[in-house]
Amino acid sequence: GVRVFPGGAGDGQDDDRARRRIAAAAGVAQECGVRVLVETHDSHPRGADVARVLDGPWPDGAVGAIWDAAHPWVAGEEPADTWRVLAPWLASVQIKDVAERRVGATPALVGHGVLPWGEITDVLRVGGYAGPMNLEWEKPWHDGLPELDVALGAAASWLPSVASPHPDRARPDRAHPDRPHHRPPRHDPPHEEA
């Protein structure tokens, strides 16, 4: 897929503008055999923001979502809520960490920051996510961060700590396992079968 940021001006037209831009790119992307993947970023930091844009009449497989693990949480959206709204489109999860829960926080080595990674990975596991997870390291934009090899080493050391379920962290009641990542979005309220 091709990663895109929604890009907004804060003028109340951000969703419409994002949909127009995605529509302009989706046809070309499909001809090339790729999807337009909208990242939780800038004007649309939460999963709910990206889902509003993706919930439309797109051709099958034309669009998807990238869950940048930091942006929704920093914007106040809990991981289970991000999963619930992005699951129908989720194509990738970006692994990263931040030093504190605020917009513009300094990146941290994965597992050395404050992101609730146990909850995020448990929500993904319970929800059945089997897609890629990619390390995002922003050294070019942040002076003083360690080199990439250090970040990769930290990620490799951290991964086993979240690779198996931890019952004290798991929150399957909030993970919505009835909406795996490959299903199309629902337009009717979910219901329980007897």
N, C-alpha and C positions, 0 to 999 in steps of 0.2 A: 504494500500500500504506500501511498504518498501522504506523509504527515503534513497537516495544515493547522494553523491557529485560526480561531474564528475572527480575530481582529475586529475591534469595535471602536466606536467614537463616543459611546455613552450618550447618544442623542435619542434614545428610544427606538432606534431603527436597527439595532445590532443584530437581532435574530433574522429579520428580513434580508439584511445585507449579507449575512453569513449564508443563508439559503441560496441567494442569487449567486454568490461566489462558488459555492459547492456545486450548484447546478451547471455553472459554466465549466467547471473542471471535471465533473463526473463522467460526462460523455467521452471526453478525450482519455480519461483514466481507464474507463472500461475498454475502449479500443486497444489500449496498451496492456490490458489484462491485469490492472491493479485497481484498488479501491481508494477513495478519498477518505482518509482517517483524520477525524477532527479530534484534536487534543483538548483536554480540560486545561485551559490556559487563558490568559489575558482577560478579555471581556466576558468569557464564559468559563470561569474557573471551577465551577461545581458540575458534577454529573448531571444534575437537573437542568443546568443551563445548556449543556451540549445535547441532552436528550430532546429538549424543546426544538432544537434546530434539526436534529436527525429524524424526528418523528414527522415524516412527510411521505409524499408519493414517490420515493426513489425507486429506480429499478433494482431488482434483486441483486444483492452483492455490490451495489455501487458505492455505498458509504459504510463507514464504521467509526469506532471511537478508540482513542488512546486514553487510558486512565493514567495521567501523571499523578502519582500517588500523593504528592505534596499539595498541589493546588486546591483540590476539593476540601481536604481536611483543614488546611489553613483558612479557607473561606467559611469554615464552620459546618461543613457537611460530614456526617459520620460515615465510615467505610461501608457499613451495611446499606446505607441510603444511596451511596454512590453506586454500589453494585446493583441494587434493585433497579435503578433507572438506566444504567449503562449496559446491563447484561445482554439485552437483545442485539447490541451492536459491537460489543467489546472485542477488539482485535489484538490489543497489546496493553501491557501494564508496564509503566516506567518505574524502575526501582531507583529511589533516591532517598535522601533524608535531609532534614533541616535542623538547625541549632535551636530554634524556638518556633512556637506556633504564632507566626505573624507574617503578613505579606512582606516580601522583601527579605526574609530571614536568610542568613548565610547558610549555604549548603554544608552538610556534614557527611562524613563517611557513613555509608549504610550501616545501620545498627548502632551508631554512635550519636544519633540525634534523638529527636522527640516524636517522630512519626510512630503511630501505633501499629507497627508492622505485624505483631502477633494477631491483632484483630483483622488487619487487611488480608493476610495470607489465610487465616481461618475462614473468612467470608468467601474468598476465592475458592478454597478447597471445598467447602460445604456446598457452594453454588455450582460446582462442577467445571470451573474454568480450567481449560487445558491449553490455552494459548501461550504465546511467548511473554517473557518478562525481560525487559532490557534495562541495563544500567544507563542512567543519564548522569554524566559528570560535567559540570559547568565551569571547569577551570578557566577557560578563556574569558569568562565574564566576571570572575571573582578572584582578585589577587589574593595570594596567600594560601590557596587550597593546595593540597598535596598533588603530586603528579598522578597520571592515570594508572600507572602500575600499582601505586599504593591503594587507590580507590578500588581497583579490580581485586587486589588481595583482601581488602576489607570485606568486599561483597562476597568473595569466595568463602571467607571464614564465617560470615554471618549467615549464609544460606542454610547450612545444616540446622541452625538453631530454630528456623521457622519452617523447615521442610516436613516436620511431622506434627500432627495435631496436639494441641495442649488443651485438655478439657477445661481448665480454669480460664482460658482465654476465649474458647469457642463460644459463639453466640448464634447457633443455628436458628434460633427463633427469629432473628433479625436478618438472616442471610437470604431468605426467599429462594430456597432450592427449587421451587416449582418454575423458576424462570432461568433456565440455563442460557449460556451466552449465545447459543446458535438459534434460538427461537425468534420469530419476528415479534415486534412490539404488540402488546395487547391494547385494544382501545376500549374494552369493556372491563368493569371491575373484576378482579380475581374472585373466584368462589371456591369453597371447599366441597369436595365430593364426600358423600356419606359412606 
